[in-house]
Amino acid sequence: MVTVLRKETSVLSSEGRVVIPASIRKQLGLEPGVTLTFHTENGQVIMSTRETAIAELQRMFAAHPNPSGLRASDELIAERRLEAAREAAE
């Protein structure tokens, strides 16, 4: 459950820029230069740090293990090697 202590506002500029209020930057530990990701969900914009987004994706994929036991990257490499071997045999 998410607890909202206080809502903040910001104005969208004509260039599409929004200033993240200082209290939110401080609460989340956002420093200049941090990479942020954005997506929409139910009409809301969800912002995360890249690290948080990666961690969330890792949790999502960990909840759905691959039946072969291999990582997706290992499967892709194996498929590409088979394809290259087939092409070389032609």
C-alpha positions in Angstrom: 0.0 0.0 0.0 1.3 3.5 -0.9 0.9 6.3 1.6 0.7 9.8 0.2 1.7 12.3 2.9 1.5 15.4 0.8 0.8 16.2 -2.8 3.0 18.6 -4.7 2.4 20.5 -7.9 4.5 21.6 -10.8 3.7 23.4 -14.1 4.5 21.8 -17.5 6.5 24.3 -19.6 6.0 24.9 -23.3 9.1 22.7 -23.9 7.4 19.8 -22.0 9.6 20.2 -18.9 8.5 19.7 -15.4 10.4 20.5 -12.2 10.3 17.7 -9.7 9.5 19.5 -6.4 12.5 19.6 -4.0 10.7 17.7 -1.2 10.1 14.8 -3.6 13.7 14.8 -4.9 14.9 14.8 -1.3 12.5 12.0 -0.3 13.6 9.8 -3.2 17.3 10.8 -3.1 17.2 12.1 -6.6 20.5 13.8 -7.6 21.3 15.8 -10.7 22.2 13.4 -13.6 20.1 10.5 -12.4 18.3 8.7 -15.3 14.6 8.5 -14.9 12.1 6.2 -16.7 8.5 7.1 -17.4 5.4 5.1 -18.3 1.7 5.6 -18.0 -0.7 3.5 -16.0 -4.4 4.1 -15.7 -4.1 7.7 -16.9 -1.2 8.5 -14.5 2.5 9.1 -15.3 4.7 6.8 -13.3 8.3 7.9 -12.8 11.1 5.7 -11.6 14.9 5.8 -11.5 16.4 3.4 -14.0 17.8 1.3 -11.2 14.3 0.9 -9.6 12.8 0.1 -13.0 15.4 -2.6 -13.6 14.9 -4.1 -10.2 11.1 -4.2 -10.8 11.5 -5.9 -14.1 13.9 -8.5 -12.5 11.3 -9.2 -9.8 8.6 -9.6 -12.5 10.6 -12.0 -14.5 11.8 -13.9 -11.5 8.1 -14.6 -10.7 7.8 -16.4 -14.1 10.7 -18.8 -14.3 11.7 -20.0 -17.8 10.7 -23.7 -18.2 14.0 -24.5 -19.9 16.0 -23.3 -16.9 18.1 -21.0 -19.1 18.2 -17.3 -19.1 16.5 -15.6 -22.0 19.9 -14.3 -23.2 21.4 -17.8 -23.1 18.5 -19.1 -25.2 18.9 -16.3 -27.7 22.6 -17.0 -28.1 21.9 -20.7 -28.5 19.3 -19.9 -31.2 21.7 -17.6 -33.0 24.4 -20.2 -33.0 22.1 -22.8 -34.4 20.9 -20.4 -37.1 24.6 -19.6 -38.0 25.5 -23.3 -38.2 22.5 -23.9 -40.5 23.5 -21.0 -42.8 27.1 -22.2 -42.9 26.0 -25.7 -43.9 24.0 -24.4 -46.9 
